[in-house]
Amino acid sequence: MTDTLPDRLSATPDSPFYNEELLTRGVGVRFNGIEKTNVEEYCVSEGWVRLSVGNSRDRKGNAMTVKMKGTVEVYLKEPEKA
């Protein structure tokens, strides 16, 4: 696996953009220069993130989110182990 991150990544297992291997390594997200820890999904090329809102859940048990637009920077928190 390389250290390049996908353009779009989701933390929801039902999403086609879900990647368990990357999420277990740890993906960090800076949105408009501020570190965010409540990101449910991001897209670098379109410049948006979906942030979870409190502990609220929808009727299917998924976190309630808000979509925000801005500058998105992503990075790996831990280097790949050899």
Distance bins in CASP14 RR format, pairs under 12 A and 6 or more apart:
PFRMAT RR
TARGET T0000
AUTHOR 0000-0000-0000
RMODE 2
METHOD distances of the structure
MODEL  1
1 19 0 0 0 0 1 0 0 0 0 0 0
1 21 1 0 0 1 0 0 0 0 0 0 0
1 22 0 0 0 0 1 0 0 0 0 0 0
1 24 0 0 0 0 0 1 0 0 0 0 0
1 25 0 0 0 0 1 0 0 0 0 0 0
1 76 0 0 0 0 0 1 0 0 0 0 0
1 79 0 0 0 0 0 1 0 0 0 0 0
1 80 1 0 0 1 0 0 0 0 0 0 0
1 81 0 0 0 0 0 1 0 0 0 0 0
1 82 0 0 0 0 0 1 0 0 0 0 0
2 21 0 0 0 0 0 1 0 0 0 0 0
2 22 0 0 0 0 0 1 0 0 0 0 0
2 25 0 0 0 0 0 1 0 0 0 0 0
2 76 0 0 0 0 0 1 0 0 0 0 0
2 79 0 0 0 0 0 1 0 0 0 0 0
2 80 0 0 0 0 1 0 0 0 0 0 0
3 22 0 0 0 0 0 1 0 0 0 0 0
3 25 0 0 0 0 1 0 0 0 0 0 0
3 26 0 0 0 0 0 1 0 0 0 0 0
3 27 0 0 0 0 0 1 0 0 0 0 0
3 74 0 0 0 0 0 1 0 0 0 0 0
3 75 0 0 0 0 1 0 0 0 0 0 0
3 76 1 0 0 1 0 0 0 0 0 0 0
3 77 0 0 0 0 0 1 0 0 0 0 0
3 78 0 0 0 0 0 1 0 0 0 0 0
3 79 1 0 0 1 0 0 0 0 0 0 0
3 80 1 0 0 1 0 0 0 0 0 0 0
4 22 0 0 0 0 0 1 0 0 0 0 0
4 27 0 0 0 0 0 1 0 0 0 0 0
4 44 0 0 0 0 0 1 0 0 0 0 0
4 74 0 0 0 0 0 1 0 0 0 0 0
4 75 0 0 0 0 0 1 0 0 0 0 0
4 76 0 0 0 0 1 0 0 0 0 0 0
4 80 0 0 0 0 0 1 0 0 0 0 0
5 17 0 0 0 0 0 1 0 0 0 0 0
5 19 0 0 0 0 1 0 0 0 0 0 0
5 21 0 0 0 0 0 1 0 0 0 0 0
5 22 1 0 0 1 0 0 0 0 0 0 0
5 23 0 0 0 0 0 1 0 0 0 0 0
5 25 0 0 0 0 1 0 0 0 0 0 0
5 26 0 0 0 0 0 1 0 0 0 0 0
5 27 1 0 0 1 0 0 0 0 0 0 0
5 28 0 0 0 0 1 0 0 0 0 0 0
5 29 0 0 0 0 1 0 0 0 0 0 0
5 42 0 0 0 0 1 0 0 0 0 0 0
5 43 0 0 0 0 0 1 0 0 0 0 0
5 44 0 0 0 0 1 0 0 0 0 0 0
5 72 0 0 0 0 0 1 0 0 0 0 0
5 73 0 0 0 0 0 1 0 0 0 0 0
5 74 1 0 1 0 0 0 0 0 0 0 0
5 75 1 0 0 1 0 0 0 0 0 0 0
5 76 1 0 0 1 0 0 0 0 0 0 0
5 77 0 0 0 0 0 1 0 0 0 0 0
6 15 0 0 0 0 0 1 0 0 0 0 0
6 16 0 0 0 0 0 1 0 0 0 0 0
6 17 1 0 0 1 0 0 0 0 0 0 0
6 18 0 0 0 0 0 1 0 0 0 0 0
6 19 1 0 0 1 0 0 0 0 0 0 0
6 21 0 0 0 0 0 1 0 0 0 0 0
6 22 1 0 0 1 0 0 0 0 0 0 0
6 23 0 0 0 0 0 1 0 0 0 0 0
6 27 0 0 0 0 1 0 0 0 0 0 0
6 41 0 0 0 0 0 1 0 0 0 0 0
6 42 0 0 0 0 1 0 0 0 0 0 0
6 43 0 0 0 0 1 0 0 0 0 0 0
6 44 0 0 0 0 1 0 0 0 0 0 0
6 45 0 0 0 0 0 1 0 0 0 0 0
6 74 0 0 0 0 1 0 0 0 0 0 0
6 76 0 0 0 0 0 1 0 0 0 0 0
7 17 0 0 0 0 1 0 0 0 0 0 0
7 19 0 0 0 0 0 1 0 0 0 0 0
7 41 0 0 0 0 0 1 0 0 0 0 0
7 42 0 0 0 0 1 0 0 0 0 0 0
7 43 1 0 0 1 0 0 0 0 0 0 0
7 44 1 0 1 0 0 0 0 0 0 0 0
7 45 1 0 1 0 0 0 0 0 0 0 0
7 46 0 0 0 0 1 0 0 0 0 0 0
7 47 0 0 0 0 1 0 0 0 0 0 0
7 48 0 0 0 0 0 1 0 0 0 0 0
7 72 0 0 0 0 1 0 0 0 0 0 0
7 74 0 0 0 0 1 0 0 0 0 0 0
8 15 0 0 0 0 1 0 0 0 0 0 0
8 16 0 0 0 0 1 0 0 0 0 0 0
8 17 1 0 1 0 0 0 0 0 0 0 0
8 18 0 0 0 0 0 1 0 0 0 0 0
8 19 0 0 0 0 1 0 0 0 0 0 0
8 22 0 0 0 0 0 1 0 0 0 0 0
8 27 0 0 0 0 0 1 0 0 0 0 0
8 39 0 0 0 0 0 1 0 0 0 0 0
8 41 1 0 0 1 0 0 0 0 0 0 0
8 42 1 0 0 1 0 0 0 0 0 0 0
8 43 1 0 1 0 0 0 0 0 0 0 0
8 44 1 0 0 1 0 0 0 0 0 0 0
8 45 1 0 0 1 0 0 0 0 0 0 0
8 46 0 0 0 0 1 0 0 0 0 0 0
8 47 0 0 0 0 0 1 0 0 0 0 0
8 48 0 0 0 0 1 0 0 0 0 0 0
8 49 0 0 0 0 0 1 0 0 0 0 0
8 50 0 0 0 0 0 1 0 0 0 0 0
8 72 0 0 0 0 0 1 0 0 0 0 0
8 74 0 0 0 0 0 1 0 0 0 0 0
9 15 0 0 0 0 1 0 0 0 0 0 0
9 16 0 0 0 0 0 1 0 0 0 0 0
9 17 1 0 1 0 0 0 0 0 0 0 0
9 18 1 0 0 1 0 0 0 0 0 0 0
9 19 1 0 0 1 0 0 0 0 0 0 0
9 20 0 0 0 0 0 1 0 0 0 0 0
9 21 0 0 0 0 0 1 0 0 0 0 0
9 22 1 0 0 1 0 0 0 0 0 0 0
9 23 1 0 0 1 0 0 0 0 0 0 0
9 25 0 0 0 0 0 1 0 0 0 0 0
9 26 0 0 0 0 0 1 0 0 0 0 0
9 27 1 0 0 1 0 0 0 0 0 0 0
9 28 0 0 0 0 0 1 0 0 0 0 0
9 29 0 0 0 0 1 0 0 0 0 0 0
9 39 0 0 0 0 1 0 0 0 0 0 0
9 40 0 0 0 0 1 0 0 0 0 0 0
9 41 1 0 0 1 0 0 0 0 0 0 0
9 42 1 0 0 1 0 0 0 0 0 0 0
9 43 0 0 0 0 1 0 0 0 0 0 0
9 44 0 0 0 0 1 0 0 0 0 0 0
9 49 0 0 0 0 0 1 0 0 0 0 0
9 50 0 0 0 0 0 1 0 0 0 0 0
9 72 0 0 0 0 0 1 0 0 0 0 0
9 74 1 0 0 1 0 0 0 0 0 0 0
9 76 0 0 0 0 0 1 0 0 0 0 0
10 16 0 0 0 0 1 0 0 0 0 0 0
10 17 1 0 1 0 0 0 0 0 0 0 0
10 18 1 0 1 0 0 0 0 0 0 0 0
10 19 0 0 0 0 1 0 0 0 0 0 0
10 20 0 0 0 0 0 1 0 0 0 0 0
10 22 0 0 0 0 0 1 0 0 0 0 0
10 23 0 0 0 0 1 0 0 0 0 0 0
10 27 0 0 0 0 0 1 0 0 0 0 0
10 39 0 0 0 0 1 0 0 0 0 0 0
10 40 1 0 0 1 0 0 0 0 0 0 0
10 41 1 0 1 0 0 0 0 0 0 0 0
10 42 0 0 0 0 1 0 0 0 0 0 0
10 43 0 0 0 0 1 0 0 0 0 0 0
10 49 0 0 0 0 0 1 0 0 0 0 0
10 50 0 0 0 0 1 0 0 0 0 0 0
10 62 0 0 0 0 0 1 0 0 0 0 0
10 63 0 0 0 0 0 1 0 0 0 0 0
10 65 0 0 0 0 0 1 0 0 0 0 0
11 17 0 0 0 0 1 0 0 0 0 0 0
11 18 1 0 0 1 0 0 0 0 0 0 0
11 19 0 0 0 0 1 0 0 0 0 0 0
11 20 0 0 0 0 1 0 0 0 0 0 0
11 22 0 0 0 0 0 1 0 0 0 0 0
11 23 1 0 0 1 0 0 0 0 0 0 0
11 24 0 0 0 0 0 1 0 0 0 0 0
11 26 0 0 0 0 0 1 0 0 0 0 0
11 27 0 0 0 0 1 0 0 0 0 0 0
11 28 0 0 0 0 0 1 0 0 0 0 0
11 29 0 0 0 0 0 1 0 0 0 0 0
11 37 0 0 0 0 0 1 0 0 0 0 0
11 38 0 0 0 0 0 1 0 0 0 0 0
11 39 1 0 0 1 0 0 0 0 0 0 0
11 40 1 0 1 0 0 0 0 0 0 0 0
11 41 1 0 0 1 0 0 0 0 0 0 0
11 42 0 0 0 0 1 0 0 0 0 0 0
11 49 0 0 0 0 0 1 0 0 0 0 0
11 50 0 0 0 0 1 0 0 0 0 0 0
11 51 0 0 0 0 0 1 0 0 0 0 0
11 52 0 0 0 0 1 0 0 0 0 0 0
11 62 0 0 0 0 0 1 0 0 0 0 0
11 63 0 0 0 0 1 0 0 0 0 0 0
11 65 0 0 0 0 0 1 0 0 0 0 0
12 18 1 0 0 1 0 0 0 0 0 0 0
12 19 0 0 0 0 0 1 0 0 0 0 0
12 20 0 0 0 0 0 1 0 0 0 0 0
12 23 0 0 0 0 0 1 0 0 0 0 0
12 39 0 0 0 0 0 1 0 0 0 0 0
12 40 1 0 0 1 0 0 0 0 0 0 0
12 41 1 0 0 1 0 0 0 0 0 0 0
12 50 0 0 0 0 1 0 0 0 0 0 0
12 52 0 0 0 0 0 1 0 0 0 0 0
12 58 0 0 0 0 0 1 0 0 0 0 0
12 60 0 0 0 0 0 1 0 0 0 0 0
12 61 0 0 0 0 0 1 0 0 0 0 0
12 62 1 0 0 1 0 0 0 0 0 0 0
12 63 0 0 0 0 1 0 0 0 0 0 0
12 65 0 0 0 0 1 0 0 0 0 0 0
13 19 0 0 0 0 0 1 0 0 0 0 0
13 20 1 0 0 1 0 0 0 0 0 0 0
13 23 0 0 0 0 1 0 0 0 0 0 0
13 40 0 0 0 0 0 1 0 0 0 0 0
13 62 0 0 0 0 0 1 0 0 0 0 0
14 40 0 0 0 0 0 1 0 0 0 0 0
14 41 0 0 0 0 0 1 0 0 0 0 0
14 60 0 0 0 0 1 0 0 0 0 0 0
14 61 0 0 0 0 0 1 0 0 0 0 0
14 62 0 0 0 0 1 0 0 0 0 0 0
15 23 0 0 0 0 0 1 0 0 0 0 0
15 40 0 0 0 0 1 0 0 0 0 0 0
15 41 1 0 0 1 0 0 0 0 0 0 0
15 42 0 0 0 0 0 1 0 0 0 0 0
15 43 0 0 0 0 0 1 0 0 0 0 0
15 50 0 0 0 0 0 1 0 0 0 0 0
15 62 0 0 0 0 0 1 0 0 0 0 0
15 65 0 0 0 0 0 1 0 0 0 0 0
16 41 0 0 0 0 0 1 0 0 0 0 0
17 23 0 0 0 0 0 1 0 0 0 0 0
17 40 0 0 0 0 0 1 0 0 0 0 0
17 41 1 0 0 1 0 0 0 0 0 0 0
17 42 0 0 0 0 1 0 0 0 0 0 0
17 43 0 0 0 0 1 0 0 0 0 0 0
17 44 0 0 0 0 0 1 0 0 0 0 0
17 50 0 0 0 0 0 1 0 0 0 0 0
18 24 0 0 0 0 0 1 0 0 0 0 0
18 27 0 0 0 0 0 1 0 0 0 0 0
18 40 0 0 0 0 0 1 0 0 0 0 0
18 41 0 0 0 0 1 0 0 0 0 0 0
19 25 0 0 0 0 1 0 0 0 0 0 0
19 26 0 0 0 0 0 1 0 0 0 0 0
19 27 0 0 0 0 1 0 0 0 0 0 0
19 41 0 0 0 0 0 1 0 0 0 0 0
20 26 0 0 0 0 0 1 0 0 0 0 0
20 27 0 0 0 0 0 1 0 0 0 0 0
21 27 0 0 0 0 0 1 0 0 0 0 0
21 76 0 0 0 0 0 1 0 0 0 0 0
21 80 0 0 0 0 0 1 0 0 0 0 0
22 28 0 0 0 0 0 1 0 0 0 0 0
22 42 0 0 0 0 0 1 0 0 0 0 0
22 74 0 0 0 0 1 0 0 0 0 0 0
22 75 0 0 0 0 0 1 0 0 0 0 0
22 76 1 0 0 1 0 0 0 0 0 0 0
22 77 0 0 0 0 0 1 0 0 0 0 0
22 78 0 0 0 0 0 1 0 0 0 0 0
22 80 0 0 0 0 0 1 0 0 0 0 0
23 29 0 0 0 0 0 1 0 0 0 0 0
23 39 0 0 0 0 0 1 0 0 0 0 0
23 40 0 0 0 0 0 1 0 0 0 0 0
23 41 0 0 0 0 0 1 0 0 0 0 0
23 42 0 0 0 0 0 1 0 0 0 0 0
23 74 0 0 0 0 0 1 0 0 0 0 0
23 76 0 0 0 0 0 1 0 0 0 0 0
23 77 0 0 0 0 0 1 0 0 0 0 0
23 78 0 0 0 0 0 1 0 0 0 0 0
24 76 0 0 0 0 0 1 0 0 0 0 0
24 77 0 0 0 0 0 1 0 0 0 0 0
24 78 0 0 0 0 1 0 0 0 0 0 0
24 80 0 0 0 0 0 1 0 0 0 0 0
24 81 0 0 0 0 0 1 0 0 0 0 0
25 75 0 0 0 0 0 1 0 0 0 0 0
25 76 1 0 1 0 0 0 0 0 0 0 0
25 77 1 0 0 1 0 0 0 0 0 0 0
25 78 1 0 1 0 0 0 0 0 0 0 0
25 79 0 0 0 0 1 0 0 0 0 0 0
25 80 1 0 0 1 0 0 0 0 0 0 0
25 81 0 0 0 0 1 0 0 0 0 0 0
26 37 0 0 0 0 0 1 0 0 0 0 0
26 39 0 0 0 0 0 1 0 0 0 0 0
26 74 0 0 0 0 0 1 0 0 0 0 0
26 75 0 0 0 0 1 0 0 0 0 0 0
26 76 1 0 0 1 0 0 0 0 0 0 0
26 77 1 0 1 0 0 0 0 0 0 0 0
26 78 1 0 0 1 0 0 0 0 0 0 0
26 79 0 0 0 0 0 1 0 0 0 0 0
26 80 0 0 0 0 0 1 0 0 0 0 0
27 35 0 0 0 0 0 1 0 0 0 0 0
27 36 0 0 0 0 0 1 0 0 0 0 0
27 37 0 0 0 0 0 1 0 0 0 0 0
27 39 0 0 0 0 1 0 0 0 0 0 0
27 40 0 0 0 0 0 1 0 0 0 0 0
27 41 0 0 0 0 0 1 0 0 0 0 0
27 42 0 0 0 0 1 0 0 0 0 0 0
27 44 0 0 0 0 0 1 0 0 0 0 0
27 49 0 0 0 0 0 1 0 0 0 0 0
27 72 0 0 0 0 0 1 0 0 0 0 0
27 73 0 0 0 0 0 1 0 0 0 0 0
27 74 1 0 0 1 0 0 0 0 0 0 0
27 75 1 0 0 1 0 0 0 0 0 0 0
27 76 1 0 0 1 0 0 0 0 0 0 0
27 77 1 0 0 1 0 0 0 0 0 0 0
27 78 0 0 0 0 1 0 0 0 0 0 0
28 34 0 0 0 0 0 1 0 0 0 0 0
28 35 1 0 0 1 0 0 0 0 0 0 0
28 36 0 0 0 0 1 0 0 0 0 0 0
28 37 0 0 0 0 1 0 0 0 0 0 0
28 38 0 0 0 0 0 1 0 0 0 0 0
28 39 1 0 0 1 0 0 0 0 0 0 0
28 42 0 0 0 0 1 0 0 0 0 0 0
28 49 0 0 0 0 0 1 0 0 0 0 0
28 72 0 0 0 0 0 1 0 0 0 0 0
28 73 0 0 0 0 1 0 0 0 0 0 0
28 74 1 0 0 1 0 0 0 0 0 0 0
28 75 1 0 1 0 0 0 0 0 0 0 0
28 76 1 0 0 1 0 0 0 0 0 0 0
28 77 1 0 1 0 0 0 0 0 0 0 0
28 78 0 0 0 0 0 1 0 0 0 0 0
29 35 1 0 0 1 0 0 0 0 0 0 0
29 36 1 0 1 0 0 0 0 0 0 0 0
29 37 0 0 0 0 1 0 0 0 0 0 0
29 38 0 0 0 0 1 0 0 0 0 0 0
29 39 1 0 1 0 0 0 0 0 0 0 0
29 40 0 0 0 0 0 1 0 0 0 0 0
29 41 0 0 0 0 1 0 0 0 0 0 0
29 42 1 0 1 0 0 0 0 0 0 0 0
29 43 0 0 0 0 0 1 0 0 0 0 0
29 44 0 0 0 0 1 0 0 0 0 0 0
29 47 0 0 0 0 0 1 0 0 0 0 0
29 48 0 0 0 0 0 1 0 0 0 0 0
29 49 1 0 0 1 0 0 0 0 0 0 0
29 50 0 0 0 0 0 1 0 0 0 0 0
29 51 0 0 0 0 1 0 0 0 0 0 0
29 68 0 0 0 0 0 1 0 0 0 0 0
29 70 0 0 0 0 0 1 0 0 0 0 0
29 71 0 0 0 0 0 1 0 0 0 0 0
29 72 1 0 0 1 0 0 0 0 0 0 0
29 73 1 0 0 1 0 0 0 0 0 0 0
29 74 1 0 1 0 0 0 0 0 0 0 0
29 75 0 0 0 0 1 0 0 0 0 0 0
29 76 0 0 0 0 0 1 0 0 0 0 0
29 77 0 0 0 0 0 1 0 0 0 0 0
30 36 1 0 0 1 0 0 0 0 0 0 0
30 37 0 0 0 0 0 1 0 0 0 0 0
30 39 0 0 0 0 1 0 0 0 0 0 0
30 42 0 0 0 0 0 1 0 0 0 0 0
30 44 0 0 0 0 0 1 0 0 0 0 0
30 49 0 0 0 0 1 0 0 0 0 0 0
30 70 0 0 0 0 0 1 0 0 0 0 0
30 71 0 0 0 0 1 0 0 0 0 0 0
30 72 1 0 0 1 0 0 0 0 0 0 0
30 73 1 0 1 0 0 0 0 0 0 0 0
30 74 1 0 0 1 0 0 0 0 0 0 0
30 75 1 0 0 1 0 0 0 0 0 0 0
30 77 0 0 0 0 0 1 0 0 0 0 0
31 37 0 0 0 0 0 1 0 0 0 0 0
31 38 0 0 0 0 0 1 0 0 0 0 0
31 39 1 0 0 1 0 0 0 0 0 0 0
31 42 0 0 0 0 1 0 0 0 0 0 0
31 43 0 0 0 0 0 1 0 0 0 0 0
31 44 0 0 0 0 0 1 0 0 0 0 0
31 47 0 0 0 0 1 0 0 0 0 0 0
31 48 0 0 0 0 1 0 0 0 0 0 0
31 49 1 0 1 0 0 0 0 0 0 0 0
31 50 0 0 0 0 0 1 0 0 0 0 0
31 51 0 0 0 0 1 0 0 0 0 0 0
31 66 0 0 0 0 0 1 0 0 0 0 0
31 67 0 0 0 0 0 1 0 0 0 0 0
31 68 1 0 0 1 0 0 0 0 0 0 0
31 69 0 0 0 0 1 0 0 0 0 0 0
31 70 1 0 0 1 0 0 0 0 0 0 0
31 71 1 0 0 1 0 0 0 0 0 0 0
31 72 1 0 1 0 0 0 0 0 0 0 0
31 73 1 0 0 1 0 0 0 0 0 0 0
31 74 0 0 0 0 1 0 0 0 0 0 0
32 47 0 0 0 0 0 1 0 0 0 0 0
32 48 0 0 0 0 0 1 0 0 0 0 0
32 49 0 0 0 0 1 0 0 0 0 0 0
32 51 0 0 0 0 0 1 0 0 0 0 0
32 68 0 0 0 0 1 0 0 0 0 0 0
32 69 0 0 0 0 1 0 0 0 0 0 0
32 70 1 0 1 0 0 0 0 0 0 0 0
32 71 1 0 1 0 0 0 0 0 0 0 0
32 72 0 0 0 0 1 0 0 0 0 0 0
32 73 0 0 0 0 1 0 0 0 0 0 0
33 49 0 0 0 0 0 1 0 0 0 0 0
33 70 0 0 0 0 1 0 0 0 0 0 0
33 71 1 0 0 1 0 0 0 0 0 0 0
33 72 0 0 0 0 1 0 0 0 0 0 0
33 73 1 0 0 1 0 0 0 0 0 0 0
33 74 0 0 0 0 0 1 0 0 0 0 0
34 49 0 0 0 0 0 1 0 0 0 0 0
34 51 0 0 0 0 0 1 0 0 0 0 0
34 68 0 0 0 0 0 1 0 0 0 0 0
34 70 0 0 0 0 0 1 0 0 0 0 0
34 71 0 0 0 0 0 1 0 0 0 0 0
34 72 0 0 0 0 0 1 0 0 0 0 0
34 73 0 0 0 0 0 1 0 0 0 0 0
35 49 0 0 0 0 0 1 0 0 0 0 0
35 73 0 0 0 0 1 0 0 0 0 0 0
35 74 0 0 0 0 0 1 0 0 0 0 0
35 75 0 0 0 0 0 1 0 0 0 0 0
35 77 0 0 0 0 0 1 0 0 0 0 0
36 42 0 0 0 0 1 0 0 0 0 0 0
36 49 1 0 0 1 0 0 0 0 0 0 0
36 50 0 0 0 0 0 1 0 0 0 0 0
36 51 1 0 0 1 0 0 0 0 0 0 0
36 52 0 0 0 0 0 1 0 0 0 0 0
36 66 0 0 0 0 0 1 0 0 0 0 0
36 68 0 0 0 0 1 0 0 0 0 0 0
36 70 0 0 0 0 0 1 0 0 0 0 0
36 71 0 0 0 0 0 1 0 0 0 0 0
36 72 0 0 0 0 1 0 0 0 0 0 0
36 73 0 0 0 0 0 1 0 0 0 0 0
36 74 0 0 0 0 0 1 0 0 0 0 0
37 49 0 0 0 0 0 1 0 0 0 0 0
37 51 0 0 0 0 1 0 0 0 0 0 0
37 52 0 0 0 0 1 0 0 0 0 0 0
37 77 0 0 0 0 0 1 0 0 0 0 0
38 49 0 0 0 0 1 0 0 0 0 0 0
38 50 0 0 0 0 1 0 0 0 0 0 0
38 51 1 0 1 0 0 0 0 0 0 0 0
38 52 1 0 1 0 0 0 0 0 0 0 0
38 53 0 0 0 0 1 0 0 0 0 0 0
38 54 1 0 0 1 0 0 0 0 0 0 0
38 55 0 0 0 0 0 1 0 0 0 0 0
38 56 0 0 0 0 0 1 0 0 0 0 0
38 63 0 0 0 0 1 0 0 0 0 0 0
38 64 0 0 0 0 0 1 0 0 0 0 0
38 65 0 0 0 0 1 0 0 0 0 0 0
38 66 0 0 0 0 0 1 0 0 0 0 0
38 68 0 0 0 0 0 1 0 0 0 0 0
39 48 0 0 0 0 0 1 0 0 0 0 0
39 49 1 0 1 0 0 0 0 0 0 0 0
39 50 1 0 0 1 0 0 0 0 0 0 0
39 51 1 0 0 1 0 0 0 0 0 0 0
39 52 1 0 0 1 0 0 0 0 0 0 0
39 63 0 0 0 0 0 1 0 0 0 0 0
39 65 0 0 0 0 1 0 0 0 0 0 0
39 66 0 0 0 0 0 1 0 0 0 0 0
39 67 0 0 0 0 0 1 0 0 0 0 0
39 68 0 0 0 0 1 0 0 0 0 0 0
39 72 0 0 0 0 1 0 0 0 0 0 0
39 73 0 0 0 0 0 1 0 0 0 0 0
39 74 0 0 0 0 1 0 0 0 0 0 0
40 48 0 0 0 0 0 1 0 0 0 0 0
40 49 0 0 0 0 1 0 0 0 0 0 0
40 50 1 0 1 0 0 0 0 0 0 0 0
40 51 1 0 0 1 0 0 0 0 0 0 0
40 52 1 0 1 0 0 0 0 0 0 0 0
40 53 0 0 0 0 1 0 0 0 0 0 0
40 54 0 0 0 0 0 1 0 0 0 0 0
40 58 0 0 0 0 0 1 0 0 0 0 0
40 62 0 0 0 0 1 0 0 0 0 0 0
40 63 1 0 1 0 0 0 0 0 0 0 0
40 64 0 0 0 0 1 0 0 0 0 0 0
40 65 1 0 1 0 0 0 0 0 0 0 0
40 66 0 0 0 0 1 0 0 0 0 0 0
40 67 0 0 0 0 1 0 0 0 0 0 0
40 68 0 0 0 0 0 1 0 0 0 0 0
41 47 0 0 0 0 0 1 0 0 0 0 0
41 48 0 0 0 0 1 0 0 0 0 0 0
41 49 1 0 0 1 0 0 0 0 0 0 0
41 50 1 0 1 0 0 0 0 0 0 0 0
41 51 0 0 0 0 1 0 0 0 0 0 0
41 52 0 0 0 0 1 0 0 0 0 0 0
41 62 0 0 0 0 0 1 0 0 0 0 0
41 63 0 0 0 0 0 1 0 0 0 0 0
41 65 1 0 0 1 0 0 0 0 0 0 0
41 66 0 0 0 0 0 1 0 0 0 0 0
41 67 0 0 0 0 1 0 0 0 0 0 0
41 68 0 0 0 0 0 1 0 0 0 0 0
41 72 0 0 0 0 0 1 0 0 0 0 0
41 74 0 0 0 0 0 1 0 0 0 0 0
42 48 1 0 0 1 0 0 0 0 0 0 0
42 49 1 0 1 0 0 0 0 0 0 0 0
42 50 1 0 0 1 0 0 0 0 0 0 0
42 51 0 0 0 0 1 0 0 0 0 0 0
42 65 0 0 0 0 0 1 0 0 0 0 0
42 67 0 0 0 0 0 1 0 0 0 0 0
42 68 0 0 0 0 0 1 0 0 0 0 0
42 69 0 0 0 0 0 1 0 0 0 0 0
42 70 0 0 0 0 0 1 0 0 0 0 0
42 71 0 0 0 0 0 1 0 0 0 0 0
42 72 1 0 1 0 0 0 0 0 0 0 0
42 73 0 0 0 0 1 0 0 0 0 0 0
42 74 1 0 0 1 0 0 0 0 0 0 0
42 75 0 0 0 0 0 1 0 0 0 0 0
43 49 1 0 0 1 0 0 0 0 0 0 0
43 50 0 0 0 0 1 0 0 0 0 0 0
43 67 0 0 0 0 1 0 0 0 0 0 0
43 68 0 0 0 0 0 1 0 0 0 0 0
43 69 0 0 0 0 1 0 0 0 0 0 0
43 70 0 0 0 0 0 1 0 0 0 0 0
43 72 1 0 0 1 0 0 0 0 0 0 0
43 74 0 0 0 0 0 1 0 0 0 0 0
44 70 0 0 0 0 0 1 0 0 0 0 0
44 71 0 0 0 0 1 0 0 0 0 0 0
44 72 1 0 1 0 0 0 0 0 0 0 0
44 73 1 0 0 1 0 0 0 0 0 0 0
44 74 1 0 0 1 0 0 0 0 0 0 0
44 75 0 0 0 0 0 1 0 0 0 0 0
45 71 0 0 0 0 0 1 0 0 0 0 0
45 72 0 0 0 0 1 0 0 0 0 0 0
45 74 0 0 0 0 0 1 0 0 0 0 0
46 67 0 0 0 0 0 1 0 0 0 0 0
46 68 0 0 0 0 0 1 0 0 0 0 0
46 69 0 0 0 0 1 0 0 0 0 0 0
46 70 0 0 0 0 1 0 0 0 0 0 0
46 71 0 0 0 0 0 1 0 0 0 0 0
46 72 0 0 0 0 1 0 0 0 0 0 0
47 67 0 0 0 0 0 1 0 0 0 0 0
47 68 0 0 0 0 1 0 0 0 0 0 0
47 69 1 0 1 0 0 0 0 0 0 0 0
47 70 1 0 1 0 0 0 0 0 0 0 0
47 71 1 0 0 1 0 0 0 0 0 0 0
47 72 1 0 1 0 0 0 0 0 0 0 0
47 73 0 0 0 0 0 1 0 0 0 0 0
47 74 0 0 0 0 0 1 0 0 0 0 0
48 65 0 0 0 0 0 1 0 0 0 0 0
48 66 0 0 0 0 0 1 0 0 0 0 0
48 67 1 0 1 0 0 0 0 0 0 0 0
48 68 1 0 0 1 0 0 0 0 0 0 0
48 69 1 0 1 0 0 0 0 0 0 0 0
48 70 1 0 0 1 0 0 0 0 0 0 0
48 71 0 0 0 0 0 1 0 0 0 0 0
48 72 1 0 0 1 0 0 0 0 0 0 0
49 65 0 0 0 0 1 0 0 0 0 0 0
49 66 0 0 0 0 1 0 0 0 0 0 0
49 67 1 0 0 1 0 0 0 0 0 0 0
49 68 1 0 1 0 0 0 0 0 0 0 0
49 69 0 0 0 0 1 0 0 0 0 0 0
49 70 1 0 0 1 0 0 0 0 0 0 0
49 71 0 0 0 0 0 1 0 0 0 0 0
49 72 1 0 1 0 0 0 0 0 0 0 0
49 73 0 0 0 0 0 1 0 0 0 0 0
49 74 0 0 0 0 1 0 0 0 0 0 0
50 62 0 0 0 0 0 1 0 0 0 0 0
50 63 0 0 0 0 1 0 0 0 0 0 0
50 64 0 0 0 0 0 1 0 0 0 0 0
50 65 1 0 1 0 0 0 0 0 0 0 0
50 66 1 0 0 1 0 0 0 0 0 0 0
50 67 1 0 1 0 0 0 0 0 0 0 0
50 68 1 0 0 1 0 0 0 0 0 0 0
50 69 0 0 0 0 0 1 0 0 0 0 0
50 72 0 0 0 0 0 1 0 0 0 0 0
51 63 0 0 0 0 1 0 0 0 0 0 0
51 64 0 0 0 0 1 0 0 0 0 0 0
51 65 1 0 0 1 0 0 0 0 0 0 0
51 66 1 0 1 0 0 0 0 0 0 0 0
51 67 0 0 0 0 1 0 0 0 0 0 0
51 68 1 0 0 1 0 0 0 0 0 0 0
51 69 0 0 0 0 0 1 0 0 0 0 0
51 70 0 0 0 0 0 1 0 0 0 0 0
51 72 0 0 0 0 0 1 0 0 0 0 0
52 58 0 0 0 0 0 1 0 0 0 0 0
52 61 0 0 0 0 0 1 0 0 0 0 0
52 62 0 0 0 0 1 0 0 0 0 0 0
52 63 1 0 1 0 0 0 0 0 0 0 0
52 64 1 0 0 1 0 0 0 0 0 0 0
52 65 1 0 1 0 0 0 0 0 0 0 0
52 66 0 0 0 0 1 0 0 0 0 0 0
52 67 0 0 0 0 0 1 0 0 0 0 0
52 68 0 0 0 0 0 1 0 0 0 0 0
53 62 0 0 0 0 0 1 0 0 0 0 0
53 63 1 0 0 1 0 0 0 0 0 0 0
53 64 1 0 1 0 0 0 0 0 0 0 0
53 65 1 0 0 1 0 0 0 0 0 0 0
53 66 1 0 1 0 0 0 0 0 0 0 0
53 67 0 0 0 0 0 1 0 0 0 0 0
53 68 0 0 0 0 0 1 0 0 0 0 0
54 63 1 0 0 1 0 0 0 0 0 0 0
54 64 1 0 0 1 0 0 0 0 0 0 0
54 65 0 0 0 0 1 0 0 0 0 0 0
54 66 0 0 0 0 0 1 0 0 0 0 0
55 61 0 0 0 0 0 1 0 0 0 0 0
55 63 0 0 0 0 1 0 0 0 0 0 0
55 64 0 0 0 0 1 0 0 0 0 0 0
56 62 0 0 0 0 1 0 0 0 0 0 0
56 63 1 0 0 1 0 0 0 0 0 0 0
56 64 1 1 0 0 0 0 0 0 0 0 0
56 65 0 0 0 0 1 0 0 0 0 0 0
56 66 0 0 0 0 0 1 0 0 0 0 0
57 63 1 0 0 1 0 0 0 0 0 0 0
57 64 1 0 0 1 0 0 0 0 0 0 0
57 65 0 0 0 0 0 1 0 0 0 0 0
58 64 1 0 1 0 0 0 0 0 0 0 0
58 65 0 0 0 0 1 0 0 0 0 0 0
END
